[in-house]
Amino acid sequence: MLTDPSSDAELRTLASQDIEATTSQLPSLSSRLKNSLIPAHPFASLPCMIEIHPGAGGSEASLFAHSLLNMYTDLCARKRWPTTLASYTPDDSTHDTGLTDALLEVHQPGAYDVLRTEAGVHRVQRVPATEKKGRTHTSAVSVMVLPSLPEGTNTDAELDYENPESDYYVNPADVKSQAMRASGAGGQHVNKTESAIRLTHLPTNTVVAVQEERSQHKNREKAWRLLRAKIAQMRREAREEEIVRIRRSAMGGVARTGREDKIRTYNFSQRRVTDHRSGMDSSDLEGILGGGQGLEDLMDSVRGWMSEEEVKALIAEEQLRQQREQSK
């Protein structure tokens, strides 16, 4: 109608308006289609735990680890999500605030689905306050996002940690339990009682240790929750790696999983934050580190990238299935 010279002028105008209106809806429709194709993540509805560990970079890494902890705490406060700092070990080697490990519990249902975009290695590039020659140093912090186990027995078979078919199930016979004295500040109680608990999952050599509570029983409960969460996350990631393997065999090339050595870089000299999965660049460094809307925009871009990758995996899996059927 638009190109036919015999078309009525009013009809051509209506057609142009219809095309414009329809075109503007395509991004939203495409997003809705992708979401309808992708199965819901099994942990999507759960609260979560954010585990933070400084990596390479010495004191700068421990200082930035504390900044990331503040970033997630501020984000949750702005969204009015209740949180608990379940554990925090300060880095005594720094003159400023630094940490050697921290565990932040986010009690909001569905928090895992939002915050799972943050799992991976966060890299910071800046000039340390102690650097006399003005050289930029690069440091790294590891962030792990774990599903938080519901309190008590769950009637959902997939979430029931007593069900051997559940991702949360851990055979007690596979776990070595040790009671020990807690370390660090805490007074005489810390020094005289064996209230701290360390659990080791022997098949995977996964180790968790909890010492925050005065009661050994409470520390044991927390340690088991954390261990189940880590094992469940490992099992889920193993299945995701299998999807990547299928995709490689069907389409060739190197598939990205989002767990590369670095997922995001915070460049202080350029006041820029870059996410290496979605490719998004932001100049809102302060806003992002303050847990503001800039951080949510980054996480939204990563969820979009994740959706794209999952759709590609589904297509590749279907193509491989068709190839196998044709070869029979």
Helices and strands as residue ranges (DSSP letters): H 9-37, E 48-54, H 59-78, E 83-90, E 99-106, H 111-115, G 116-118, E 120-126, E 137-147, G 172-174, E 175-180, H 188-192, E 196-201, E 206-210, H 216-251, E 264-267, E 272-275, E 281-282, H 285-289, H 293-327
